Structure formats: C-alpha cells, structure tokens
Amino acid sequence: MSRSIVRQSKFRHVFGQAGKTEQGYDDIRVSKVTWDSSFCAVNPKFLAVIVESSGGGAFLVLPLSKMGRLDKNHPLVTGHTGPVLDIDWCPHNDNILASCSEDTTAMVWQIPDQMGTRPISEPIVVLEGHSKRVGIVTWHPTARNILLTAGSDNLIIIWNVGTGEALISMDDHPDLIYNVSWNRNGSLFCTTCKDRRLRVCDPRKREVVAERMAPHDGIRPMRAIFTRDGNLFTTGFTRMSQRELGLWDPTSFEEPIALLELDTSNGVLLPYYDPDTNMVYLCGKGDSSIRYFEITEEPPYVHYLSTFSSKEPQRGMGFMPKRGVDVSKCEIARLYKLHDKKCEPIAMTVPRKSDLFQDDLYPDTAGSDPALEPEEWLEGRDEDPILQSLRDGYVPPKSRELKVAKKNVLDSRPTTRRSMSSCDGSANLPVSHTLSVCLSVCLSVFTMYIITPLSTLIFQCLLSL
C-alpha cells in the first residue's frame, strides 16, 4: 500500500492574519496613477504611502504607532511637481526615504521622528539626470548612500546621495524597464524590460553579464528578484495570459530550474522575498489574495505553502524588513495591504506553543549598519550585509542625519597660469610674497613723505620755544 510522503518544513503551516480594525490606517487617498508600483513602503518606524495630490506629487508618512483614522491636517511630503511613482526606505537609516516622479527627478528626504504640522517640502538632495519620468528607485543593500534610479528614458543611474553626484550610468536597455533588483551583496542587479529580456548587470563594469530572452512567453510585464543563493525568481505570463512563476540559474539560462503556472488574471504579480526563510510572497495588483512559496534545493524547488485571502482587492503592498517583525508572536513576515482608502497590516505567523524565542525561525538578519562606504563599493569591494540578532526584538538605532557634501566644481578647475616673460620676473610668485612686497613699499613711502616732514616740523616748533 503506497503512502503519500508529506514534505517536512517548519513553514508548512504559516498562516496570514489581518490586523484588527483599530490596528489599520483609515482615510488614506491612495494614488490612482496607472503604474505597476507597490505605492507603499514600510520600515520599523514609518509607513509611507503615495497619495492623490493636487498640483504635483505627494506621499504620506505615518509613524507605525499612529493607527486609526488619519487626521485631515496631517502633513504630506510634497516637493515633486509631477505624480510620485515609487518610494523606498533606506536600509541603513530608518529616517531616510527616496522618491521618484514623473517630473524626471528623484529626491531624498529626511523624515523627523516627530512629524510637525507643516508639509515637508525641502528634500535633502534632488537628483537630476533623467530626461523622462523616473519610475524605479531602490537602495543598495550593503553600501552607504548608494541609490539606483531607472527612468522611461531607458537609463539606469547609480548615485552617491552623500555628494549628490551620479557615479554610474547604463543605457543597455532599448525599451521601458519594468523592475530592478539587487542581489544580496549588491555586486549585481537584475532587470526586466519591455523587450521581454531578463538581464543580469554588473554596474561597476557597466555591462550585461547574463541575458535571457523571454523567460515567460507572454508579452505582459515581468518581475524578477535575486534569491539568497544567487538564482533568479521571476513572475510573468504565458502565451494564453496565464500567470506564471519561474526559478532560473543566471549561469545557465537555457532551461529553468522550475516553471509553474498559477491562474488566469490580468494583475502583475509583485514578488516579496525573505532571504532568512527563503520564502517569497506573491501579491497581484487587483487580487484579494497573497500566495506564498518556499524555495528549496530539492525538486520541485518552488513549493506552494498556502494562500491568504480577503474580500477586498489590493491596490499595492508594503513589505516590512525582518528586523521589524514581532518575534514574541512568532511573526516571520508582515505585509501592509493598500485598499482604496485604507491600509491594513497582515501578519504571517508560524504557530508555536512555546513563548520562548524560536532560534530556528529567526536566524541573524540584515541589520541597519552599512557594510561598505560608497568609495569602497565603487572600487570593486563586496561585502554581505552586517547581521544582527532578533532575540531582543527590534531596537531602534540612533537617529542619524544624512549630510550632503556636494563637491565644489571650482575646486576641480586647474589654476590659471601666465607665461613668464623676461621683463616680468614676478609673474609666478606666490600671492603672499607679492602682498608683502607691496606693504613694504607703502610703508617706505609713508615714512618718507609723511612721518619724516611731520617730525621735522615738530622739532622746529620746539626750538622756537
């Protein structure tokens, strides 16, 4: 008699649970821009949502503790002159956020711990280098102050926001770029493009190191992310418009490691990956469900775990970094689901009876300290993220202000030199020497024509007395 063998996994019974009504965020006018962005970004301190705004682009930043109905007078972050398309929190500073917009710029903002009553309209730095709208903004995972932007001009620019200068520019894409994802140590990034190609790029060599034509046969947008093992997880569509996911080895792009058809729907699947558990969460635009899978080294390599379903469709989704989850409740992930006018947290939990810290669920995770400085990364050095333990839960790091030190273009200009002729021997003398000569001449003239006659006159007057 044959028995079905159940695969052993500690994540087999992970279940999703939406927060209570009072734990959500109400009266948020989520942006209606037709762009395949998540419209939401979250970190252990703040929740940021791109919102509808008149007269330009704006997004809302809320402290995570400020739940319930939104105050109508709550200030927005304004500064873009066009709709905001994407936002991303800095992984190394919980108060720094980057945004990009249809106005062809990207901006970096310092968000104070205590929000005031006035809108925040002055960014720390404005990054201008694209000629068309900028739709993607993403931070480097390990190097401080390195930011990547991609625009509809098919250009990818990597910036040092500490100096406000563009470090690297790549124009290898002939059409619109759908998404960009860094690998774990930030040495490579992958892109999906409207020309139906999946590319792996080395930014410091400014070249495409691996390429695959049509990993999914459909013509609708694709998404791709790096896994912790260096493989690529992709979502796309078949020729019959069925949604599909795939796992690829970038060193051997001919055949997929795994390819799995899901369902028939128009919504683009946005993948959110947790490298600590090797799980991926798929959230479709317009869907009312979140599917999650575990990636393993055994066939079929991508294992379906379960689905979280709700009644209302999602407009976007935010994914909490691992250091922001509640370890006391065995929460291994938290997503923030955007509705038309509200945002609700969804906790992914592993059922455990013990109240003790679960070491097997929480290996050391990427912390908030950068592993590299911008100059080190640019010179070719690579480092994995600096890890931290979650045993004591989330400990907020000290608030650090991002200081932008823009280079003075005048400092790099060569000193003007004059040719030295036989009649002008002082042409190349230092300024200090010339100044001392002039002062000595003036002193001599002053002594000869003013001091000496005056003293002579005083002496004659004394003699007459």
Secondary structure, 3 states (H helix, E strand, C coil): CCCCCCCCCCCCCCEEEECCHHHCEECCCECCCCCCCCCEEECCCEEEEEECCCCCEEEEEEECCCCEECCCCCCCEEEECCCEEEEEECCCCCCEEEEEECCCEEEEEECCCCCCCCCECCCCEEEECCCCCEEEEEECCCECCEEEEEECCCCEEEEECCCCEEEEEECCCCCCEEEEEECCCCCCEEEEECCCEEEEEECCCCEEEEEEECCCCCCCCCEEEECCCCCEEEEEECCCCEEEEEEEECCECCCCCEEEEEEECCCCEEEEEECCCCEEEEEECCCCEEEEEEECCCCCCEEEEEEEECCCCCCEEEECCHHHCCHHHCEEEEEEEECCCEEEEEEEECCCCCCCCCCCCCCCEECCCCCECHHHHHCCCCCCCCEECCCCCCCCCCCCCCCCCCCCHHHHCCCCCCCCCCCCCCCCCCHHHHHHHHHHHHHHHHHHHHHHHHHHHHHHHHHHC
